[in-house]
Amino acid sequence: MPTHQFVLNGKPVTVEAPADMPLLWVLRDKLGVTGPKYGCGVGVCRACTSHLDGEEIQPCVVPVGDCANRQVTTIEGLADGDVLHPVQQAWLDCDVAQCGFCQPGQIMTAVALLRRTACPTDADIDRIENVCRCGTYFRIRQAIKQAADALD
Amino acid sequence: MRMLTCGPAPPMLGPLFAPWPGKAPEISSTPQALGRRRFLTYLVAAPALAVGAQLALDAEPAQALPGLPSLADLGDALILAGLPTAHLLVLEVTEAGRVVLQLPRVEVGQGLTTAMAMLVADELDAVLTDVDVPLSPARPELLFAQLTGASNSVRSLYDPVRAAAAAARARLVTAAARRWDLSATGLRTQDSRVIAPDGRSASYGELAVAAAAVLVPAVSTLPRPATQQRLVGQPTGRIDARDIVTGKAKYAGDLDVPGAVPTVVLRPPTVKGTVRSWDGAAARAMPGVLDVLAVPTGIAVLAETFDQALKAKAAVQVSWNPGPLAALSDTDVRAKLRAATAPFVVPPLLSLSLDAEFDFAFVSHAPMEVLTAVADVRPDRAELWFAAQAPIAAQQAIAAVLGLPVGAVKVNVVRAGGSFGRRLFADAAVEAARISQAAGRPVKLMWTRNDDIRHGRVRPASHHRVRATHLLGQVLTYEHRVCTVRTDFGHGLGEALTAAGASLPVGADAFSQVFFDLTQELPYELGVTTQLLTEVPLDIPTGSWRSVYSGLVRVADEVMVDELARTLGRDPVAFRRARLRDAGARAVLDKAAQAGSWGRPMPAGHAQGIAFHSEHRSSVACLVEIDATDPAEPRVTKAVVAADVGRVINPRGLEAQLLGAVTDGISVTLRAGLHLDRGAIREGSYADFHYARQRHSPLAFEAHLMPPSGPPGGAGELGVPAAAAAVANAYARATGTSPRSFPIKH
């Protein structure tokens, strides 16, 4: 079985897996990193959203072979020790979460959006595809705007 | 150390045993069965008997919203069913200073653990962050007091949790008084400490052991009056928010149970199809595969990773028998429902009548976390971990399929990634138990999203026939006939009650009728009003979907009320206002209309819509604005909700529930529905089951909470019918159409 090396949340990891194994299952089943959630397995619900070299990805549809020698960041790697990322802090301040299952993906999507667009408009936020079945969208919108102000 | 403290004393049991009229309660010979049977008899009898006075004496919630004509609603019945064991709450103060409330409910996102922590902290004068609210495993001795549903948790726990915390506080104060040899009445409590007038203080942790020895507290053990609550009513962030935003919150699939291997099940193309023959050889030969075996629901594949299990699942060869609905599609279901809808009583003679028919599609619960259960079944015992709304019923069901005594099955309740009624049923846990038993090893079973939508439970499809007659501007009669695919209440209460229902005079769907009668009430004075439910049994898994019948019946009502107002040339708000029976309800409607600037000029293609709903001793009005300039792509741009839920524990949590309800209303009215195609559900993921996305969600949202009007009412489901109907009414006004089939874009 091939071996893959990448940097996970700042630490180098080596894992044995078929090259076509989706990163999601490498993270969850082989590395015990459970922040990225399974919600559909086909890149639609985006509950697993994480970052590859700082860009948003859906690990359920990204083969681990594509991650070789690259930086993978999951929700677990977003905070700086005990200091939350401003987007995480905004999520707390706006009390966004209900069941919380989609929120790691929502937060990672928001972080990536704010990297691309420092001051996202409502139209930019509307383009977020992540599903929140509890329907927290309005608070997500508020939190993104608050985080944008904090990052400004 | 453990402090076992009591809530209110069990009520006098006499009235609880009142039999069904004309029928003596059947009493079994075993004590346990006897107790359950008697409670069942009471619960079913509750709406039929005039027990209002007794309710008012025993259960505070019955006093809420005076003026509501019903003596008992579903919540009252559930509270009474749970009362005999409601005092069995466990509240613990540890030597480390943690205050631990073992919560006999599940957290599904509704914010219950936060609300309960607030209640405890308030009553106990503890720091909120000192309070932990773990979820209790199934506790069969609680009988009916461990069911999360019917928007009943805060209503049923408000009194016993405060009572438990007040009793704990009294013992801590007494222990401190003994330690310092001071009068207990001179001591006060603050920030998890008992404080003496001379400035000495002791932490709850330091006092915990001594407090456990206090048999007779020297100060009052009664909860404080609402006027002295300091935390209740303060907007408070979720206690688990930090765990959520850092990825630490653990759901069933995230648990690391030793040896539990990833497991998936290959399921038939049609609903409830069965395996005719199968060949797992190719799958077994694939890398990482540990086992392939047949279960009643399909072929289970166990592997070292979910990726391997999913790939091997695709390699299993199966010949399927078609499911029982293989001849049926949506149009057939609709025709069955239409044919079975009860006829009207009132002929439209000497008056004008407005008739309308409505259809609602099947809807998936589709919680973000797919059904997941970890099962470790041994020859003589079993342990499971999953999100259970009805863990006692689940434990019984699992014990039955495993052939184990109930006491040998431990059901650990794990937080849920959403539910909306779905996790009243332990479908995945029962399946996981079977697989673990057959494979002889622990399993972590995950349904795929396809499984969840194509083989999950559905909100029953329904057909509605509504007729209002009117003369000279007055509504004379209002008749609503609803026919739904039968709702499965075979969980916890429902399982027992539907079983009991078979012996009730009204027939096999007795519990549905009881549930319908307890929950369905038109809040308006519309002349002679009748509402009748009929059900069509259909072999498709159904279940309560957030707001149950109200999400159908009350939506049709509110659309009809708008059309009546239009027919009579009246403004929709003024028409409702003049006919709402209750002053509190009118205040809620007024608040939404005022805060939402009802009647403000809107551009072409835009419109406002409003609707009202009362249930669970609460009431809500929702005003939305919609942009339907492209009728194919309507967008709700703003939502304003006003709610009276009695005393609010956590306004921030309540607003979250109302926000979620608005999103649900937008979804089920405009886009989210299922199709049945020759016995198979067409949709398979969020790509085609169109639950709202960010672009469908309002850009502006306001929640207005009315001042506390009494004890807490229910709130988890409350907003859904009003929001769904407001969206329908806004769409109708913006497009000049009369929506009759939901979702509108289906």
HADDOCK unambig.tbl for C-alpha pairs under 7 A between the chains (distance, minus, plus):
assign (segid A and resid 21 and name CA) (segid B and resid 307 and name CA) 6.57 0.50 0.50
assign (segid A and resid 25 and name CA) (segid B and resid 305 and name CA) 6.91 0.50 0.50
assign (segid A and resid 25 and name CA) (segid B and resid 306 and name CA) 6.54 0.50 0.50
assign (segid A and resid 25 and name CA) (segid B and resid 307 and name CA) 6.15 0.50 0.50
assign (segid A and resid 29 and name CA) (segid B and resid 305 and name CA) 5.67 0.50 0.50
assign (segid A and resid 34 and name CA) (segid B and resid 254 and name CA) 5.72 0.50 0.50
assign (segid A and resid 35 and name CA) (segid B and resid 247 and name CA) 4.33 0.50 0.50
assign (segid A and resid 35 and name CA) (segid B and resid 248 and name CA) 6.74 0.50 0.50
assign (segid A and resid 39 and name CA) (segid B and resid 368 and name CA) 5.92 0.50 0.50
assign (segid A and resid 39 and name CA) (segid B and resid 369 and name CA) 6.22 0.50 0.50
assign (segid A and resid 39 and name CA) (segid B and resid 370 and name CA) 6.64 0.50 0.50
assign (segid A and resid 39 and name CA) (segid B and resid 449 and name CA) 6.55 0.50 0.50
assign (segid A and resid 40 and name CA) (segid B and resid 448 and name CA) 6.82 0.50 0.50
assign (segid A and resid 40 and name CA) (segid B and resid 449 and name CA) 5.04 0.50 0.50
assign (segid A and resid 40 and name CA) (segid B and resid 685 and name CA) 6.71 0.50 0.50
assign (segid A and resid 44 and name CA) (segid B and resid 686 and name CA) 6.71 0.50 0.50
assign (segid A and resid 44 and name CA) (segid B and resid 687 and name CA) 6.36 0.50 0.50
assign (segid A and resid 45 and name CA) (segid B and resid 686 and name CA) 6.50 0.50 0.50
assign (segid A and resid 75 and name CA) (segid B and resid 246 and name CA) 5.96 0.50 0.50
assign (segid A and resid 75 and name CA) (segid B and resid 247 and name CA) 5.73 0.50 0.50
assign (segid A and resid 76 and name CA) (segid B and resid 246 and name CA) 5.69 0.50 0.50
assign (segid A and resid 76 and name CA) (segid B and resid 247 and name CA) 5.73 0.50 0.50
assign (segid A and resid 88 and name CA) (segid B and resid 245 and name CA) 5.81 0.50 0.50
assign (segid A and resid 92 and name CA) (segid B and resid 241 and name CA) 6.24 0.50 0.50
assign (segid A and resid 92 and name CA) (segid B and resid 242 and name CA) 6.95 0.50 0.50
assign (segid A and resid 95 and name CA) (segid B and resid 237 and name CA) 5.49 0.50 0.50
assign (segid A and resid 95 and name CA) (segid B and resid 238 and name CA) 6.68 0.50 0.50
assign (segid A and resid 97 and name CA) (segid B and resid 241 and name CA) 6.72 0.50 0.50
assign (segid A and resid 98 and name CA) (segid B and resid 109 and name CA) 4.23 0.50 0.50
assign (segid A and resid 98 and name CA) (segid B and resid 110 and name CA) 6.33 0.50 0.50
assign (segid A and resid 98 and name CA) (segid B and resid 111 and name CA) 6.78 0.50 0.50
assign (segid A and resid 99 and name CA) (segid B and resid 108 and name CA) 5.55 0.50 0.50
assign (segid A and resid 99 and name CA) (segid B and resid 109 and name CA) 3.44 0.50 0.50
assign (segid A and resid 99 and name CA) (segid B and resid 416 and name CA) 6.67 0.50 0.50
assign (segid A and resid 99 and name CA) (segid B and resid 417 and name CA) 5.04 0.50 0.50
assign (segid A and resid 99 and name CA) (segid B and resid 418 and name CA) 5.30 0.50 0.50
assign (segid A and resid 100 and name CA) (segid B and resid 109 and name CA) 6.97 0.50 0.50
assign (segid A and resid 100 and name CA) (segid B and resid 244 and name CA) 5.66 0.50 0.50
assign (segid A and resid 100 and name CA) (segid B and resid 417 and name CA) 6.55 0.50 0.50
assign (segid A and resid 101 and name CA) (segid B and resid 368 and name CA) 6.44 0.50 0.50
assign (segid A and resid 101 and name CA) (segid B and resid 369 and name CA) 6.54 0.50 0.50
assign (segid A and resid 101 and name CA) (segid B and resid 417 and name CA) 5.00 0.50 0.50
assign (segid A and resid 102 and name CA) (segid B and resid 368 and name CA) 6.74 0.50 0.50
assign (segid A and resid 103 and name CA) (segid B and resid 245 and name CA) 6.63 0.50 0.50
assign (segid A and resid 104 and name CA) (segid B and resid 245 and name CA) 6.05 0.50 0.50
assign (segid A and resid 104 and name CA) (segid B and resid 247 and name CA) 6.08 0.50 0.50
assign (segid A and resid 126 and name CA) (segid B and resid 694 and name CA) 5.24 0.50 0.50
assign (segid A and resid 126 and name CA) (segid B and resid 695 and name CA) 4.32 0.50 0.50
assign (segid A and resid 127 and name CA) (segid B and resid 695 and name CA) 6.64 0.50 0.50
assign (segid A and resid 128 and name CA) (segid B and resid 694 and name CA) 6.32 0.50 0.50
assign (segid A and resid 129 and name CA) (segid B and resid 693 and name CA) 6.31 0.50 0.50
assign (segid A and resid 129 and name CA) (segid B and resid 694 and name CA) 6.84 0.50 0.50
assign (segid A and resid 131 and name CA) (segid B and resid 693 and name CA) 5.90 0.50 0.50
assign (segid A and resid 133 and name CA) (segid B and resid 367 and name CA) 6.10 0.50 0.50
assign (segid A and resid 133 and name CA) (segid B and resid 368 and name CA) 5.98 0.50 0.50
assign (segid A and resid 134 and name CA) (segid B and resid 418 and name CA) 6.75 0.50 0.50
assign (segid A and resid 134 and name CA) (segid B and resid 660 and name CA) 5.40 0.50 0.50
assign (segid A and resid 135 and name CA) (segid B and resid 659 and name CA) 6.82 0.50 0.50
assign (segid A and resid 135 and name CA) (segid B and resid 660 and name CA) 4.46 0.50 0.50
assign (segid A and resid 135 and name CA) (segid B and resid 663 and name CA) 5.09 0.50 0.50
assign (segid A and resid 135 and name CA) (segid B and resid 664 and name CA) 6.89 0.50 0.50
assign (segid A and resid 136 and name CA) (segid B and resid 659 and name CA) 6.75 0.50 0.50
assign (segid A and resid 136 and name CA) (segid B and resid 660 and name CA) 6.05 0.50 0.50
assign (segid A and resid 137 and name CA) (segid B and resid 694 and name CA) 5.60 0.50 0.50
assign (segid A and resid 137 and name CA) (segid B and resid 697 and name CA) 6.35 0.50 0.50
assign (segid A and resid 138 and name CA) (segid B and resid 697 and name CA) 6.75 0.50 0.50
assign (segid A and resid 138 and name CA) (segid B and resid 698 and name CA) 6.74 0.50 0.50
assign (segid A and resid 138 and name CA) (segid B and resid 699 and name CA) 6.82 0.50 0.50
